[in-house]
Amino acid sequence: MNATFGPARTAPWRDSEEIECVMVVPEAPNVATFVFRAPSGAWFDYLPGQFLTLEIPAESGTVWRTYTISSSPSRPLSISITAKAQPNTSIGTRWMLDNLAPGVRLKAVGPGGLFSTAHHPSPKYLFISAGSGVTPMYSMSTFLWDQGTEPDIVFINAAKRPSEIIFREQLEHMATRVPGFVVRFVVEEPDRWRAWTGYRGFFNQLMLGLMAPDYLEREVFCCGPEPFMQAVRDMLNALGYDMSRYHQESFQAPIETDGDSPLLDDVVPDADTSAEITFSASGKTVSCAQTDTVLAVARASGLNIPSGCTFGLCGTCKIMKTEGEVHMVHNGGISDEDIEEGYILACCSNPIGKVVVEV
């Protein structure tokens, strides 16, 4: 039986040749996968997790936009990117969703980027993503799957609601085939008229411990909006994870070279650095270490702050901070609105310098 694949594939694709859209696959609201082939029949050579930069003839003028490759190099006959259009932005992606169809050719540059399991081989991986940050994780998972040996991957993806989970069916299919591929989804809210029996809320330390109890043993890859990645880094730092094994990719700035990697200057409370807490209602000022929580210092000083869970979930220990900064890693027990007003959870807030609270 003969199979027709187009022109003979004698060499890998080079970005001097345009790529041609051959298929558009809807994935979720305002999300689609665009599949491309090289008109010459060239095959695609890249690392899982890398990106392409596309020249897009948008109505307002030509724009260049960078997209993570969602396909796997283990399937080299085509290359795919999966794009999500954000409200009132995403000029390039909006044009693609409205205009890109089979037969349309685009100029592409790449592939590029260092965000790949190829650079960090490990027997065990933990992939954490939010929204369309799932795309490099899906590429790397498919590549590891195609190696022919059972992978050891815990795959965590957060989305607004179940209908917005990208690649849900494909990921669940892999998870049903082998026990070494574990998929966990968390959504902020359910879809109307449909039950959701999985995790709900914002991804936090408690969920991490339940989803991947051996997270300290895993190489972590993270991709999503910067606030999401910051929250992941904060929880891993607080849990004592070896951050040299943490790798992230940004929606806005894919990393092409080691020199482009941003310095992750995260706040990590230091036991050898002093701090000071003033309890204004009680008239007490107490010296402590950055690693002490406001709740622990209050109790040691004979002050009572009502508390329950002591790990940032119940919200019982919410108090007002009037001055200074704290490093707070909570598990959903306080709203963003409360934080903006100055409230903190005493059980999971570490003082950074001098802090004043109404206790």
Summary of the structure (lengths in Angstrom):
residues: 359
radius of gyration: 23.7
end to end distance: 80.1
largest distance: 87.2
contacts: 1130
relative contact order: 0.10
helix: 24%
strand: 33%
